[in-house]
């Protein structure tokens, strides 16, 4: 697929997505590598734009440079945002120990620190916060508490990769050091890479995943 065609497909997909106002989003493509620029009115919209671009066939990598420009009626004081973050974390079913999470807000930019038990809880905390009005960005510094038993991590991940119909597991190498996982090898799409990383994070005991997977297209080209 040519870069011109891919750029148009992304623009069309952004326009088609009802949760995004694509009028102020710019798209450039070079050798399948997409750069998103411009501005949107919320952090949730910024993330939605990146997810839309990821799902377009032919995208090899994304550089996301979209700026959040809150309209005046959506600007919220930092203390009010912090209070909302604490409440939504306490109400969320995914977070088992919300008091272990610390929140800092500066000019709408939220920093989460502390510990959780699972990666899905780390992701759930970030997903909850990104939907709040007034948030301009998030730095997710949450750490995962190590599990006592990490002996079967590699086997669990390799089996999960084999079960996934979207992943060619024979092209992926899984290395484990204590609770730290490193993925190496090649995949054929950005989505396959995301799915492989998700499989690694889902294994009990994993506290970190280092992704060295390379995306190889149908012509054998590797994304940088």
Backbone as a ProteinNet text record, in pm:
[ID]
protein_1_A
[PRIMARY]
XXXXXXXXXXXXXXXXXXXXXXXXXXXXXXXXXXXXXXXXXXXXXXXXXXXXXXXXXXXXXXXXXXXXXXXXXXXXXXXXXXXXXXXXXXXXXXXXXXXXXXXXXXXXXXXXXXXXXXXXXXXXXXXXXXXXXXXXXXXXXXXXXXXXXXXXXXXXXXXXXXXXXXXXXXXXXXXXXXXXXXXXXXXXXXXXXXXXXXXXXXXXXXXXXXXXXXXXXXXXXXXX
[TERTIARY]
83.9	0	88.1	53.9	132.3	105.6	201.2	184.7	66.5	44.4	-66.9	-200.4	-212.9	-336.7	-355.7	-246.4	-255.5	-295.9	-238.4	-275	-423.6	-475.4	-617.6	-704.8	-663.7	-739.5	-747.1	-636	-634.4	-723.7	-715.8	-801.7	-949.3	-981.5	-1119.7	-1165.5	-1076.5	-1110.9	-1129	-1045.6	-1060.1	-1192.5	-1227.5	-1353	-1472.5	-1456.8	-1565.9	-1590.8	-1487.4	-1497.7	-1578.7	-1695.9	-1784.3	-1730	-1633.8	-1582.7	-1472.2	-1438.3	-1328	-1375.9	-1331.5	-1346.6	-1215.3	-1214.2	-1089.4	-1049.2	-1125.5	-1101.4	-961.7	-907.9	-779.2	-666.5	-686.5	-584.3	-515.5	-383.1	-304.9	-241.5	-224.2	-166	-58.7	60.3	165	210.5	251.1	295	421.2	519.6	643.4	683.3	681.4	720.1	638.1	509.1	419.2	423.7	510.5	521.4	436.7	341.1	239.5	273.6	260.9	274.2	141.5	86.9	-37.2	-3.1	-54.9	-29	-161.1	-152.2	-271.4	-314.3	-442.8	-493.3	-636.6	-670.2	-804.8	-847	-971.9	-1026.6	-1026.4	-973	-966.7	-858.1	-810.2	-709	-767.9	-895	-961	-965.7	-990.1	-995.3	-856.3	-754.7	-616.3	-583.2	-621.2	-595.4	-679.3	-802.4	-889.1	-830.3	-771.6	-711.2	-596.9	-516.6	-406.5	-459	-562.5	-619.5	-679.5	-741.9	-799.6	-689.8	-580.7	-470.4	-410.3	-402	-344.2	-422	-551.3	-631.8	-639.4	-577.8	-580.2	-474.2	-513.8	-423.4	-309.6	-187.8	-71.5	12.6	-40.2	34.9	143.2	268.6	382.1	427.6	406.9	444.7	374.4	360.9	290.2	372.4	387.9	441.8	325.3	288.9	168.5	210.1	180.7	222.1	102.3	-13.2	-134.8	-135.1	-174.9	-181.4	-325.2	-340.5	-472.3	-493.9	-597.7	-634.1	-775.9	-783.8	-915.3	-991.5	-1119.5	-1203.1	-1222.6	-1251.3	-1260.8	-1359.6	-1472.6	-1574.6	-1536.3	-1426.7	-1383.7	-1258.2	-1203.4	-1085.9	-1127.1	-1050.3	-1084.8	-963.1	-986.6	-877.8	-809.9	-679.3	-603.2	-655.4	-696.5	-745.4	-875.8	-958.3	-1084.3	-1056.1	-959.9	-923.2	-868.7	-782.6	-725.5	-834.5	-933.1	-1044.1	-1123.6	-1147.3	-1220.9	-1142.8	-1010.5	-927.6	-935.2	-921.7	-927.4	-1063	-1168.1	-1301.2	-1321.7	-1279.5	-1303.3	-1217.2	-1099	-1016	-1079.3	-1139.2	-1203.7	-1328.6	-1400.2	-1524.5	-1499.7	-1384.4	-1359	-1344.9	-1411.4	-1408.1	-1272.5	-1193.9	-1066.7	-957.9	-967.7	-862.7	-895.3	-817.8	-847.9	-799.1	-691.5	-637.3	-610.7	-715.2	-696.3	-611.3	-604.7	-524.2	-374.7	-336.3	-195.4	-153.6	-248.7	-220.6	-214.5	-108.6	-90.3	-112.9	-174.3	-214.2	-153.5	-95	-43.8	-98.6	-146.3	-201.4	-135.8	-84.8	-24.2	-67.1	-148.2	-200.4	-274.7	-350.6	-430.9	-356.5	-224.7	-143.9	-139.3	-187.2	-201.4	-85.2	-23.5	79.5	28.5	27.9	-12.6	112.1	124.9	236.6	184.4	271.9	228.7	234.3	154.4	161	22.7	17.8	-100.8	-54.1	-149.6	-114	-99.6	-171.3	-174.1	-158.2	-109.6	-98.2	-235.3	-337.6	-469.8	-521.7	-480.3	-519.9	-446.9	-322.2	-245.1	-310.5	-351.6	-418.4	-555.7	-629.2	-763	-757.8	-657.4	-642.7	-622.8	-536.7	-510	-632	-700.6	-818.9	-929.5	-943.1	-1045	-1013.4	-885.6	-845.5	-854.1	-819.8	-815.3	-952.1	-1060.8	-1194.6	-1243.2	-1169.1	-1214.6	-1196.7	-1294.5	-1287.8	-1179.2	-1102.3	-998.1	-860.1	-849.5	-719.3	-651.7	-525.4	-450.9	-344.3	-310.8	-210.9	-197.7	-134.1	-117.1	22.7	87.3	212	183.9	175.9	141.1	267.9	302.1	421.9	389.5	269.2	229.5	318.2	363.2	445	360.7	401.3	331.3	408.1	337.7	401.1	442.1	566	611.2	532.8	508	442.5	546.1	503.7	595.7	644.8	554.3	587.5	593.3	713.6	728.9	789	785.9	856.1	796.8	668	603.7	571.5	632.6	599.4	622.1	740.2	772.2	674.4	649.2	557.6	417.2	369.9	236	223.9	327.7	324.2	329.8	418.7	430.3	301	234.6	107.4	-0.8	-0.1	-98.1	-76.6	48.5	78.6	29.1	46.3	2.4	-150	-219.3	-366.9	-426.7	-353.2	-407.3	-399.9	-515.1	-522	-457.7	-439	-383.2	-230.8	-170.3	-26.1	41.2	151.3	235.9	343	312.6	397.8	536.9	550	680.8	782.8	737	827.5	864.3	816.1	837.6	916.3	1019.7	1102.2	1071.2	1051.2	1018.3	1134.5	1193.9	1299.6	1247	1277.6	1229.8	1346.4	1360	1457.9	1382.9	1370.1	1287.3	1145.3	1094.1	958.3	957.8	1075	1091.5	1091.2	1002.2	986.2	1038.9	1112.5	1158.4	1107	1042.4	990.8	1080.5	1122.6	1205.2	1146.6	1185	1135.5	1063.9	971.6	901.7	753.4	675.4	531.2	495.8	372.6	334.5	249.2	211.8	129.5	144.6	105.2	107.8	12	-101.6	-198.7	-140.9	-70.6	-11.7	90.3	163.5	261.4	191.9	83.2	7.2	-49.5	-102.4	-159.7	-53.8	65.8	173.5	216.1	226.8	264	155.4	30.3	-80.4	-76.8	-42.8	-32.6	76.3	187.5	296.8	256.2	189.6	147.3	44	-30.1	-138.2	-89.8	36.6	88.7	105.1	61.7	77	223.2	250.2	385	466.9	422.1	498.9	491.9	608.4	613.2	664.3	724.7	774.6	782.8	751.3	761.8	842.8	950.5	1034.3	1009.2	957.4	912.5	1016	1086.4	1182.4	1131.3	1002.3	944.2	952.4	981.3	986.7	870.6	817.4	704.4	758.2	726.2	770.7	649.5	648.3	534.3	548.7	454.5	450.1	571.6	644.2	762.5	890.9	874.9	991.5	1057.9	994.3	1051.1	1024.3	1119.6	1105.4	1088.5	989.8	971.5	1085.3	1129.2	1237.8	1190.5
-119.7	0	125.5	223.3	346.4	433.2	520.4	611.1	705.6	747	838.1	769.4	644.1	568.9	543.4	508.7	483.4	609.7	722.5	848.4	878.1	855.5	881	785	659	561.6	603.7	653.5	698.4	820	915.6	1033	993.7	900.3	853.4	783.6	703.9	632.2	729	832.1	934.5	1008.8	1038.5	1108.5	1019.3	889.7	793.9	770.2	787.2	759.5	869.5	834.5	937.5	1004.3	942.4	1001.5	1103.5	1127	1217.4	1329.2	1451.6	1561.8	1572.9	1521	1507.5	1634.4	1741.7	1862.4	1920.2	1905.5	1966.9	1864.7	1745	1640.7	1626	1633.8	1617.1	1479.1	1425.6	1293	1299.1	1252.3	1233.5	1087.9	1034.3	895	887.1	816.5	791.3	647	570.1	429.1	351.6	383.1	313.4	363.2	459.2	515.5	642.1	642.8	748.4	849	976.6	1082.5	1157.4	1162.7	1235.6	1368.3	1478	1610.5	1685.2	1811.2	1892.7	1899.3	1923.4	1936.1	1885.5	1841.2	1793.9	1857.1	1831.7	1900.5	1816.6	1694.5	1613.3	1508	1459.9	1354.9	1223.8	1198.7	1078.2	1078.7	1195.6	1207.5	1185.5	1233	1213.1	1063.8	988.5	845.4	771.6	816.6	753.7	768.7	884.1	906.8	808.3	783.6	688.9	546.7	509	374.6	356.7	461.7	454.7	431.9	505.2	489.8	349.4	294.7	161.2	53.3	70.8	-35.9	-30.6	69.8	80.2	-11.5	-91.9	-187	-113.1	-160.2	-101.6	-13.9	21.2	104.3	19.9	67	-7	50.2	178.4	243.8	378.8	432.9	559.9	652.9	777.2	884.6	978.1	987.6	1064	1196.3	1308.2	1441.1	1535.5	1479.1	1559.2	1632.9	1758.5	1841.7	1848.1	1845	1861.7	2009	2069	2208.1	2209.3	2217.1	2213.9	2343	2333.4	2454.4	2511.8	2640.2	2708.2	2640.9	2593.9	2536.2	2398.3	2339.9	2209.1	2216.6	2335.9	2350.3	2336.4	2256.7	2223.9	2244.4	2291.5	2311.8	2178.5	2184.8	2062.4	1985.5	2056.2	1985.9	1912.6	1969.3	1904.5	1779.7	1789.3	1672.4	1561.9	1599	1499.6	1429.2	1505.6	1447	1349.9	1386.1	1299.1	1170.3	1182.6	1065.3	967.1	1018.1	931.9	861.5	933	874.1	764.8	791	692.6	567.9	584.4	468.2	386.3	455.8	386.7	312.8	369.2	307.5	193.6	194.9	96.8	-43.7	-138.3	-277.5	-342.8	-291.7	-356.1	-330.4	-218.9	-180.6	-235.4	-334.2	-399.1	-319.2	-240.3	-161.9	-18.2	62.5	198.3	287.5	256.7	338.7	322.1	220.9	201.9	285.9	361.3	445.5	591.8	660.7	801.7	886.7	1002.3	1087.9	1227.7	1276.1	1412.9	1478.4	1602.1	1673.6	1811.3	1842.2	1973	2023.5	2131.6	2190.1	2086.5	2002.5	1902.3	1774.3	1771.9	1652.6	1564.6	1441.7	1349.7	1250.7	1237.2	1135.5	1033	906.4	796	720.9	698.9	621.1	526.6	438.1	338.4	199.5	106.1	-32.9	-92.8	-189	-271.4	-416.4	-509.3	-651.1	-705.4	-644.3	-696.6	-582.2	-619.7	-520.2	-468.4	-555.3	-508.3	-400.7	-405.1	-300.8	-170.7	-181	-63.1	4.3	-78.7	-25.5	30.8	-38.9	6.9	143.2	164.5	293.4	404.7	381.9	482.4	506.7	398.3	412.3	490.9	471.8	545.2	693.9	725.4	865.5	940.4	874.4	944.2	994.4	937.3	980.2	1102.2	1142.8	1253.1	1387.3	1473.5	1608	1688.4	1765.4	1849.6	1789.4	1659.8	1592.5	1623.6	1666.6	1698.8	1595.7	1508.8	1405.9	1316.6	1199.7	1104.1	1044.1	1036.4	963.9	847.7	727.8	610.2	545.8	575.9	521.6	406.2	352.8	242.8	120.4	59.9	-60.4	-182.1	-296.1	-421.4	-495.1	-531.6	-604.2	-744	-783.5	-916.1	-1028.1	-1133.3	-1252	-1344.5	-1423	-1514.7	-1622.6	-1677.4	-1787.9	-1737.3	-1731.6	-1685	-1795	-1918.1	-2027.4	-2063.9	-2041.5	-2087	-1973	-1858	-1741.8	-1769.8	-1818.6	-1840.2	-1939.1	-2050.3	-2150.2	-2093.3	-2017.3	-1958.1	-1863.1	-1783.5	-1687.8	-1759.6	-1856.4	-1929.3	-2001.3	-2057.8	-2125.3	-2025	-1908.4	-1804.9	-1755.9	-1740.9	-1697.9	-1801.2	-1929.1	-2035.1	-2039.3	-2006.3	-2010.1	-1896	-1787.8	-1668.6	-1682.9	-1678.1	-1697.6	-1582.8	-1467.7	-1350.8	-1344.2	-1439.4	-1434.8	-1557.9	-1535.5	-1645.8	-1668.5	-1756.2	-1773.3	-1824.6	-1895.3	-1951.1	-1842.6	-1720.1	-1609.9	-1525.8	-1566.1	-1486.3	-1566.4	-1503.5	-1563.8	-1495.3	-1574.5	-1522.8	-1551.1	-1445.3	-1458.8	-1406.3	-1476.8	-1437.8	-1433.4	-1322.1	-1308	-1264.1	-1355.4	-1330.6	-1303.8	-1183.1	-1149	-1054.2	-1036.1	-943.5	-1023.7	-987.3	-1059.5	-975.2	-1039.6	-973.6	-1051.7	-980.6	-1040.5	-1001.2	-1101.2	-1076.2	-1152.8	-1108.2	-1174.1	-1077.1	-1129.5	-1044	-1076.1	-973.5	-986.1	-919.2	-938.5	-887	-760.9	-719	-598.9	-537.1	-411.9	-343.7	-410.9	-457	-524	-654.7	-731.6	-856.6	-828	-720.6	-681.2	-646.7	-570.6	-534.3	-658	-752.7	-874.1	-959.8	-966.7	-1044	-981.9	-850.7	-782.6	-801.8	-797.5	-818.1	-958.8	-1058.2	-1195.7	-1208.3	-1138.6	-1142.6	-1078.2	-964	-894.6	-975.4	-1061.7	-1135.2	-1254.3	-1291.4	-1406.5	-1370.2	-1455	-1428.5	-1408.8	-1305	-1280.1	-1182.4	-1144.4	-1052.7	-911.1	-848.5	-710.1	-612.8	-663.6	-575.7	-653.5	-585.7	-645.9	-552.4	-605.9	-529.9	-583.3	-497	-540.1	-503.1	-605.8	-585.2	-645.5	-669.9	-724.8	-623.1	-673	-588	-621.7	-518.4	-538.1	-554.4	-668.2	-697.9	-706.4	-626.7	-628.2	-741.9	-747.7	-857.8	-861	-747.1	-741.8	-762.9	-797.7	-826.4	-704.5	-586.9	-465.9	-461.6	-413.2	-400.8	-255.3	-227.6	-92.2	-62.5	63.8	97.1	88.9
0	0	0	-83.9	-89.8	32.2	64.3	177.9	156.3	33.2	3.9	31.8	-10.7	14.6	164.2	232.5	376	451.6	414.6	478.5	462.2	341.1	317.4	396.9	407.6	486.5	633.4	686.6	826.8	845.3	753.1	760.6	754.2	666.4	654.6	783.5	843.3	965.7	1082.5	1089.7	1193.4	1177.9	1055.2	1028.3	1060.6	1040.6	1064.1	1212.4	1295.1	1438.1	1508.1	1566	1623.2	1749	1818.3	1942.2	1917.8	1791.5	1757.9	1666	1694.7	1601.1	1525.7	1404.6	1328.9	1254.5	1270.4	1191.3	1213.2	1334.3	1367.1	1385.4	1332	1340.4	1205.5	1207.4	1085.7	1080	958.3	939.1	831.3	865.2	764.7	770.1	656	647.7	564.9	618.5	544.4	565.3	458.2	461.9	564.9	576	667.3	810.4	839.7	975	980.2	1072.1	1078.5	1188.1	1156.7	1256.6	1266.5	1387.2	1413.2	1480.2	1426.5	1481	1499.5	1542.1	1559.9	1705.2	1727.2	1864.3	1875.6	1996.9	2029.6	2161.8	2203.7	2320	2447.2	2441.9	2563.1	2549.1	2662.5	2661.2	2608.8	2639.2	2589	2435.9	2378.3	2233	2171.7	2239.7	2195.5	2186.7	2290.5	2291.8	2189	2169.1	2070.1	1930	1901.3	1769.9	1744.6	1846.9	1831.1	1808.7	1882.8	1866.6	1727.5	1675	1540.4	1437.3	1450.1	1354.7	1363.1	1483.9	1501.8	1427.6	1415.7	1357.8	1204.8	1142.8	997.4	937.5	841.2	776.8	706.5	729.4	664.5	755.3	873	967.9	1033.7	1027.1	1082.5	1216.5	1237.7	1362.8	1368.8	1491	1509.8	1598.4	1554.9	1638.3	1668.4	1794.8	1832.9	1896.4	1826.1	1870.3	1883.6	1913.4	1927.2	2060.4	2058.7	2179	2231.3	2362.5	2424	2456.1	2397.7	2425.5	2481.9	2612.7	2676.9	2649.9	2613.1	2604.7	2744.7	2752.7	2882.4	2976.4	2922.9	3010.8	3064.7	3012.5	3061.3	3148.6	3164.6	3249.2	3395.4	3469.1	3607.3	3696.5	3818.3	3913.4	3946	3972.4	3998.2	4118.7	4224.8	4343.8	4316	4228.9	4192.1	4107.8	4015.7	3934.9	4024.9	4119.6	4211.6	4291	4337.2	4412.5	4325.7	4200.1	4109.1	4080.8	4064.3	4038.3	4155	4276.4	4394.5	4404.8	4373.6	4381.6	4277	4153.8	4047.5	4069.4	4128.5	4161	4273.5	4370.2	4481.9	4437.4	4339.1	4291.9	4193.1	4126.2	4021.1	4075.2	4013	4058.4	4036	3939.5	3905.7	4009.2	4080.3	4174.2	4312.5	4358	4485.6	4605.5	4588.9	4700.3	4653.9	4635.1	4582.8	4672.8	4802.6	4893.1	4868.1	4790.9	4757	4636.5	4579.7	4462.9	4507.2	4465.2	4499.4	4374.6	4395.2	4283	4298	4187.8	4182.3	4055.7	4068.5	3952.9	3943	3825.1	3801.2	3664.4	3663.9	3540	3456.5	3523.9	3456.1	3423.7	3444.3	3414.6	3538.8	3524.7	3637.5	3641	3758.8	3779.9	3880.3	3839.4	3926.4	3971.7	4101.2	4154.9	4262.1	4310.2	4407.1	4346.6	4399.4	4355	4333.6	4240.6	4217.5	4205.4	4200.3	4197.2	4055.8	3960.1	3823.1	3722.6	3602.8	3495.5	3453.6	3453.9	3411.1	3505.9	3633.9	3728.5	3697.5	3658.6	3618	3497.5	3399.7	3280.4	3314.8	3403.4	3441	3508.9	3592.8	3660.2	3557.9	3460.8	3358.7	3270.9	3233.1	3148.2	3217.9	3348.6	3423.4	3427.6	3449.2	3464.1	3332.1	3222.2	3094	3049	3105.1	3065.7	3144	3246.8	3331.2	3260.6	3276.9	3220.5	3291.1	3215.5	3272.2	3266.5	3241.3	3234.4	3101.1	3107	2985.1	2951.9	3047.4	3023.5	3145.3	3127.4	3237.1	3231.3	3346.8	3361.6	3457.3	3401.4	3480.8	3534.9	3660.6	3724.9	3819.6	3811.7	3899.4	3877.1	3986.1	3980.8	4018	3968.1	3999.2	4108.1	4214.1	4323.3	4276.2	4298.7	4253.2	4319.7	4242.8	4295.9	4359.5	4456.2	4523.2	4427.5	4347.1	4256.5	4112.8	4054.8	3916.6	3828.2	3873.4	3805.7	3670.2	3649.4	3525.7	3428.6	3447.2	3364.5	3216.4	3180	3038.2	2974.6	3041.6	2987.5	2969.9	3067.1	3058.2	2939.8	2918.6	2807.8	2674	2660.4	2533.5	2498.9	2597.8	2571.7	2531.9	2595.9	2560.9	2418.6	2376.9	2240.6	2138.7	2169.1	2078.5	2066.2	2175.3	2171.6	2091.1	2076.6	2010.9	1858.5	1793.6	1648.6	1571.4	1635.6	1567.8	1577.5	1646.9	1670.8	1609.9	1536.9	1489.5	1595.2	1688.9	1806	1771.7	1658.4	1622.9	1590.8	1566.5	1534.4	1656.7	1775.2	1896	1998.5	2050.7	2155.2	2288.5	2392.3	2524.6	2619.6	2674.2	2774.4	2908	3015.3	3148.3	3245.6	3315.5	3422.6	3546.7	3643.1	3761.7	3715.3	3735.6	3692.5	3573.1	3510.5	3397.6	3267.4	3174.2	3047.5	2931.8	2841.3	2719.7	2598.8	2506.7	2384	2267.3	2189.1	2070.9	1952.2	1833.4	1713.6	1623.2	1542.4	1446.6	1443.5	1409.9	1391.5	1259.4	1215.5	1083.4	1089	1208.7	1218.9	1357.2	1366	1494.7	1592.1	1543.3	1630	1686.7	1603	1651.6	1761.3	1745.7	1848.3	1979.4	1970.2	2089.8	2158.1	2078.8	2135.4	2204.1	2146.4	2207.5	2340.3	2342.2	2466.7	2572.8	2530.6	2624.5	2683.3	2599.5	2648.8	2753.9	2732.3	2829.2	2961.3	2953.9	3075.1	3153.5	3087.5	3153.2	3234.2	3219.1	3293.7	3441.5	3532.4	3676.2	3714	3792.8	3842.6	3761.4	3640.5	3556.1	3611.9	3629.3	3678.3	3573.3	3464.1	3358.6	3227.7	3117.8	2984.6	2896.1	2839.3	2747.9	2607.2	2520.4	2388.3	2282.7	2230.1	2121.7	1990.7	1982.2	1860.5	1747.6	1629.1	1510.9	1418.7	1353.7	1262.2	1120.5	1060.2	924.2	833.5	726.2	635.7	534.7	441.5	345.5	252.8	242.7	157.8	238.7	367.1	448	507.4	499.9	557	706	781.9	926.4	964	1050.2	1100.4	1198.5	1208.8	1299.6	1444.2
[MASK]
++++++++++++++++++++++++++++++++++++++++++++++++++++++++++++++++++++++++++++++++++++++++++++++++++++++++++++++++++++++++++++++++++++++++++++++++++++++++++++++++++++++++++++++++++++++++++++++++++++++++++++++++++++++++++++++++

